[in-house]
């Protein structure tokens, strides 16, 4: 007998109604998208309306924030779906192209959604002639909110569970596929609640780090700082959790039980990288490059102090000598 936690009995559908013979249901996953986007938008507006936090004067693209919200929503949905098709189920959807747009059947990829949001920010910035790095910083600052809600919804749906485990906080997921390992563990097979791990690392912890940096270290005054921290934080968090998360079934074989797409060796215990790690490690590399870049020569911010005077400063890399320091030069706002 093993110690394990039973899966909580939560209906994936919050409410369901039938209209003219069609059943309309609000699911936790959809609610996670709605809450993430609405709360994220609200927090962006709250930050940018406070010059001491948001990076100087009110950005000129702020009145078009609703339009940006639409672009991001399209980027998340279309990018997430296409990413799932290309990265995880390419062979299947190549044979069944008519199912690619059937988003309601499930199948979304974070990395695809991320690339979709990047493209949305680029297009929005070019169309409205605003600095895309600044827009990206604002979006990156609140992205962990959506990740937190999304991973909690994954847990409620009983999907994306982790590898088999004997730890006392392992969860017995009801999905028959999650119980295929029961013969090796006894009556039931407990698994790592990897969705909760991701909600904590990529959502809660990363969100608190960004909140601290933005409110205490004025990261939004430094172009690219929030983007770099988000890329580094998410990439590291996802890479770590992939070590506890069950790989997608199409990557798993008898000789490759961990579903590595890059392997060093042929034995079942050979070290390797999962698809999630392959897609996340470039985020770590780009995040480090962004944080190491010195915007000191190209940007000077200005924020009012308590007396109303404008204090100017240079920006420095996140690590290394220096930090924020006063400057005597007054440069125009770049928002």
N, C-alpha and C positions, 0 to 999 in steps of 0.2 A: 504494500500500500504506500502511495506517495502523498506528500502534502501538496495541495494545489488549491487554487481559488476557483470557484464555479463562475462560469460566465454570467454576468448580470442579464436578467431577462428584460431587455428594453426593446420595444418594437421599433424597427428602423423607420416606420412611418409615424409621424407625429399626429397627423390628421388626414383623413381621406373622405372625399365627397364624390358623388356621381352626378354628372351634369349631362343630360341628353344622351345617356348611355355610355358616356366616357368617364372613366374613373380618374380623378385628379387627386394626387397625394403630395403632401409636403413631407419630405424625408429629412432626417437629421443632416445628411450630407448636403442637401440643398440649403438648409438653414445655416450650415457652417459657411458656405459661400456667401450668403446674404449678410450674415453677421460680420464676417471678415472684411467684406468690402465696405459696408456701411460704417463700422467702427473705425476702420482704417482711414476712410475719407474724413470722418469727423476729427480724428486725431491729427491728420495732416493739416486741416484747416485751423485747428487749435494751436498747433505749433507755429505755423507760418504767420498767423495773426499776432504773434508775440515776437517782436523784432529781436529781443535779447536771446531768444531760443532759435528762431527760424532763420537767422543768417542775415540780418540787416533789415532793409525796408521791405514792405509787402511785395512779393513777386508779382509781376505784371500778368502772369498767366493764371493767377488765382481765380479770377472770374470765370475761367474756362475749366475749372476743376471737375464740373459735372461731365463735360465732354471727355476729359482725361479718364474719368471713371468708366465711360462707355468703351473707350479704346482698351483699357486694361481688362475689362470683363470679356471682350472679344478675344484678347490675347490669351487669357487664362483658359477659356473654353476650347477655342480652336487649337491653340498651341498644345494644350494638355492632351487633347484627343489625338492630334497628329503625332505628338511625341510618343504616345503609347503605341500607335500603329507602327511607327518607324523603328523605335528602340526595342519593343518587347514582343510584338505580334506581327511582324512584317510578312512572314510567309502566309499566315492565315488570311490577313486582309488583302494580300495580293490575289488570293484565290476567291475572296468574297468582298470585292470593292464596294458593293452596295451597302455593306454594313458599317463602313467607315464613319458615316455621319450619324449613326444610331447611338448617340451619346447616352441615352437613357438606359442602354443595356449595360452600362458600366465600362470602365477602362479609361483611366486618365493617368498621365505621367506628370509629376512635378517638374521635371527638367524640361519637358516640352512646354508646359505652361510658363515656366520661367523664361524660356526663349521667346515665347509669344508675347510676354509682357515687355521684354527688352525691345522687340520689334515695334510694339505699340507705342512705347515711350519715344523711340526714334522718330516714328512717323508723326506722332503728335507734336513733337518739338520742331520738326522741320516745317510742318504745316502752319504752326503758330509762331514760328521764329523766336523760340525761347531756348535757353541753354539746357540741353538734354541731360547733362550731368546733374544739374540742380533738380530737375524733375525726377531723375533716377534716385537721388538721395532721399527725396521726400517719400517716394514709394518704398524704397528699401527700409526706411525707418519704421514702417508700420506693417511690412510683409509678415513678420512673425505672428501677428494676430491671426491672420488667415490660416497660417500653417498650424497654429495651436488648435483652432476649431476644426480644421480639416482632419487632423490626426485623431482627435477625440471622436469625430464622426466615423472614421475608419474603424475604431475600436467598437463603437456601438453597432456598426454593421457586421462585426465579426469577420473582417477581411484584413489582408496584409499582416497576418499574424507572424510570430517569430518561430525560431527553431525549437525543437523539443528541449525540455530542460527539467531538472530535478530541484530547482530553487523553490523555496516555499511560496514565492509570489507568482509562480507560474500559473497560467490561466488555462482552463479546459474549454477550448472553443468548440462550439457545437457543429461546425462545418464538418461533414464526413471526411473531407480531404485532410482536415486538421487532426483526425483520429487514425490516420493510416499507420502511425507509428505506435499505436497502443499495444501491439503485440510485443514490442520491445520494452515497454514500460509498465505493463500490468493491465489493469482494467481500463484505464484511461491514459491519455497522453496530454500532459500539460506543456504549454509552450510559453516562450517569452512574450509578454505583452509589448511587442516592439513598437506598436502604435503609440503607447503611452511614453515609451522612451523617447520617441521622436517628438511628441508633443512637449515633453519637458525640455529636451536639449535644443531643438530647432525652433520651438515656439516660445516657451516661458523663459528659459535662460537667455537665449539670444535676444529676445524682446527686452528683457530687463537690462542687459548690457547696452543695447542701443538707447534705451530710455535714459540710463545713467549718463552715457556719453553725450547725448543730445542736450540734456538739461544741466549737467554739471561741467562738461568739457566743451560744450558748444560745437559739436561735430558738424552740425548743419552749416556752420560758418566756413567749413573747409570743404571745398568741392571734391566729391568722390569719397569722403571719409565714411559716410554711412554705407555707401555701396561696397566699399572694401571690407568693412567689418561684417556686413551681411554675407557677402560671398565667402569669406573665410570661416565665419561661424557656422553657416549652414553646411558648407562643404565638409568641415571637420565633424560636425554632429552627425551628418548622414553617413559619412564613411565609418564612424565608430558603430553606429546602430546597425549598419549592414552586417556586422559581425554577429548580430543576434537575430536578424530578420530572415525569414524563410525566403529563398530566392523563388522567382517565378517558375512554374512547373516546366515550361518549355526548355529551361536551362539545366534541369536536374536529370541525371542519369545514375545508373548503379555505380559507375566509375567516377562520377562527378556529383556526389550527394549534396554539396554546398552550392551548386549552380554557378560555379565560377566561369566567367567568359574569357578570362585570361588566366592561364595556369602555368605554374612552374613545377613540372613533374607530371607523372601519369597516375600516381597512386591516388586512392580515394581521399587520403589525408593531405594531399599536396596543397601547398599554399597558392593562393590566387586572389583575383579580384572579381567581385560581382558586377553586374551591369550598373547597379546603383553607385558603386564605388568608382567605376570607370567614368561615369558621368559627373560625379561630385568632385573628384580630385582636380580637374581643370578649374573648378570654381575656387578651390583653395589657392591654386597657383595665381590665378588672375587677381584674387583678393589680396594676396601678398604683394603683387606688383603694384596694385592701386594704392595700397597703404604705404608702400616704400617710396612712391613718387613724391617729389617735393613740389607742392604748388606755390611755394613761397615767392617765386619770381613772377608768377602770373596772376596771383589773386591777393587782394587786400580787403579785408572785411571791416565793417564799421558797426558798432553797436552802441546804443546810448547807455550811459551809466545812470545812477540814481539821480544825479543832479541835472540830467538832460543833455550833458555834453557828449559828443561823439568820440569814443575811444577807438583808435585804429590799431590794428595789429597785423603782423605777418603770421602765416600758418607754417607749421613744421610737420615732418613725417610723424606717424604715430609712435615710432620708437626712435631712439637716438637722442642726441643732445638737443637742448632747446625746448621749445614749447610755444605757447602763445606769449607774445611780447608786444609792448606798445610800439607804434610806429608813428612818425611825424607826418607821413604822407597820406593825403586823403585821395583815395581813388574812387571812381564812380561805382555804384552798385552794379553787379553783373546778373542780378535776378531777371 
